[in-house]
Amino acid sequence: MREKEIRLRQIIADFEDRKIDRATATSLIHNLTGETIDIGYLSEYWASESLDTFVDKLLMEDISDWQEIDDARAIELIDEIKTNLTRDAIIIRNSTALERRYSKPEGTVANIIFHDDTKGPREILQELKKETRIFL
C-alpha cells in the first residue's frame, strides 16, 4: 500500500472508532487528498460501497488536462473504462474528463458504455463527438 492510502485508511478508521470528530476527519481527508468530502458520505459510504472503493475514489486524481484530450487519448480512456468495469474511481475520473472535453452532460459516457455494451472505443468516441447541444 502507498503511504497516502495507509494514512487515509487510518483517518477513516479513527473516525469510525470515534477517536477523531467529524470536522477533524473531513479536514484531514481534505488535506491529504484535496477532496472536500460531505460528512454524510463519510459516515455512510459503507452502505453503498466497500472501503477499498471509497479509498480508491478519494485517492484517484482528476485528469486536469482534459482540454488536451485527442482521439488517441480518448480511445485510451474509454478502453480503460471498459477494461476496469469494477473500478468506480476509474470510471468516474475518465467519464468526467471525456464529458468535459466533448461538452456532454454528466452520465453520458456511462450511458453509452453500459446501455450499448457492444460498442467499441472508436464507436463510443464517435457518439461523444456528435453535437447534441441545443443553442438558443
C-alpha positions as CSV (number, residue, x, y, z in Angstrom):
1,M,0.0,0.0,0.0
2,R,1.1,3.5,-0.7
3,E,1.7,6.0,2.1
4,K,-1.3,8.1,1.2
5,E,-3.6,5.1,1.2
6,I,-2.3,3.9,4.6
7,R,-2.8,7.4,6.1
8,L,-6.3,7.7,4.6
9,R,-7.4,4.3,5.8
10,Q,-6.1,5.3,9.3
11,I,-8.1,8.5,9.3
12,I,-11.3,6.7,8.3
13,A,-10.6,4.0,11.0
14,D,-10.0,6.7,13.6
15,F,-13.3,8.4,12.6
16,E,-15.2,5.2,12.7
17,D,-13.7,4.3,16.1
18,R,-14.6,7.8,17.3
19,K,-11.0,8.7,18.0
20,I,-11.5,11.9,15.9
21,D,-14.6,14.0,15.3
22,R,-16.3,14.8,12.1
23,A,-14.7,18.2,11.5
24,T,-11.2,16.7,12.1
25,A,-11.8,13.7,9.9
26,T,-13.1,15.8,6.9
27,S,-10.3,18.3,7.4
28,L,-7.6,15.6,7.4
29,I,-9.1,13.9,4.4
30,H,-9.2,17.2,2.5
31,N,-5.5,18.0,3.5
32,L,-4.4,14.5,2.3
33,T,-6.5,14.1,-0.9
34,G,-7.6,17.6,-1.8
35,E,-11.2,16.3,-1.8
36,T,-13.9,18.1,0.1
37,I,-16.0,15.3,1.5
38,D,-19.5,15.5,2.9
39,I,-19.8,14.2,6.4
40,G,-22.9,12.2,5.4
41,Y,-20.9,10.4,2.7
42,L,-18.0,9.7,5.2
43,S,-20.5,8.4,7.8
44,E,-22.5,6.2,5.4
45,Y,-20.1,5.2,2.5
46,W,-20.2,1.6,3.7
47,A,-23.9,1.3,2.9
48,S,-23.2,1.6,-0.9
49,E,-19.5,0.6,-1.4
50,S,-16.6,-1.1,0.2
51,L,-13.8,0.7,2.0
52,D,-11.5,-0.2,-0.9
53,T,-13.8,1.5,-3.4
54,F,-14.2,4.5,-1.1
55,V,-10.5,5.0,-0.6
56,D,-9.8,4.4,-4.4
57,K,-12.3,7.2,-5.2
58,L,-10.8,9.6,-2.8
59,L,-7.2,9.0,-4.0
60,M,-7.9,8.9,-7.7
61,E,-6.6,12.2,-9.2
62,D,-8.7,14.0,-11.7
63,I,-7.5,14.4,-15.3
64,S,-6.6,18.1,-15.2
65,D,-5.6,18.4,-18.9
66,W,-9.0,17.3,-20.2
67,Q,-8.9,20.1,-22.8
68,E,-5.9,18.4,-24.4
69,I,-7.6,15.0,-24.9
70,D,-7.2,14.0,-28.6
71,D,-8.8,11.0,-30.3
72,A,-6.0,8.6,-29.3
73,R,-6.1,9.6,-25.7
74,A,-9.9,9.5,-25.7
75,I,-9.8,5.9,-27.0
76,E,-7.3,5.0,-24.3
77,L,-9.6,6.5,-21.6
78,I,-12.6,4.7,-23.0
79,D,-10.7,1.4,-23.2
80,E,-9.5,1.9,-19.6
81,I,-13.1,2.2,-18.5
82,K,-14.2,-0.9,-20.5
83,T,-11.4,-3.0,-19.0
84,N,-11.9,-1.8,-15.4
85,L,-15.7,-2.0,-15.1
86,T,-15.4,-2.8,-11.4
87,R,-13.3,0.2,-10.5
88,D,-15.7,3.1,-10.0
89,A,-12.9,5.6,-9.5
90,I,-11.5,5.0,-13.0
91,I,-15.0,5.1,-14.5
92,I,-15.8,8.4,-12.8
93,R,-12.4,10.0,-13.5
94,N,-12.3,9.1,-17.2
95,S,-16.0,9.8,-17.8
96,T,-15.7,13.2,-16.2
97,A,-12.8,14.1,-18.4
98,L,-14.4,12.9,-21.6
99,E,-17.7,14.6,-20.8
100,R,-15.9,17.9,-20.2
101,R,-13.8,17.5,-23.3
102,Y,-16.8,16.7,-25.6
103,S,-19.3,19.1,-23.8
104,K,-21.6,16.3,-22.7
105,P,-23.8,16.2,-19.6
106,E,-22.8,14.1,-16.7
107,G,-23.7,10.4,-17.2
108,T,-23.3,10.4,-21.0
109,V,-20.2,8.2,-21.1
110,A,-21.7,5.7,-18.7
111,N,-25.0,5.6,-20.7
112,I,-23.2,4.9,-24.0
113,I,-20.9,2.3,-22.5
114,F,-23.4,0.5,-20.2
115,H,-26.5,0.7,-22.3
116,D,-24.9,-0.4,-25.5
117,D,-22.0,-2.5,-24.4
118,T,-21.4,-3.9,-27.9
119,K,-19.8,-0.6,-29.0
120,G,-16.0,-0.5,-29.1
121,P,-13.9,2.5,-28.0
122,R,-13.9,4.1,-31.5
123,E,-17.7,3.9,-31.8
124,I,-18.1,5.4,-28.4
125,L,-15.8,8.2,-29.4
126,Q,-17.9,8.9,-32.5
127,E,-21.0,9.1,-30.2
128,L,-19.2,11.6,-28.0
129,K,-18.3,13.7,-30.9
130,K,-21.9,14.1,-32.1
131,E,-23.2,17.6,-31.4
132,T,-26.2,17.2,-29.2
133,R,-26.4,20.6,-27.5
134,I,-29.3,22.9,-28.2
135,F,-28.4,26.5,-28.7
136,L,-31.0,29.2,-28.0
